[in-house]
Amino acid sequence: MPSYEFICRECGENFTTIVPYSQKKEVRCPKCGSQDLKEVFGLGFVGGGDGGGAAAPSCSFG
């Protein structure tokens, strides 16, 4: 079953859920219960408050 990452437009909660594609539009925010969600595409794990996650590579010129 696929997993989907969402950000709640009401409270800002970022969460991942595992549901069939046919039920994706029924997902609610686990924090506030809102269905006003924005699906996050292709960002992967950004990190949390514990300092985890991957750092972005830096570019240096000359």
Buried (B, 14 or more C-beta within 10 A) or exposed (E): EEEBBBBBEEEEBBBEBEBEEEEBEEBBBEEEEEEEBEEBEEEEEEEEEEEEEEEEEEEEEE
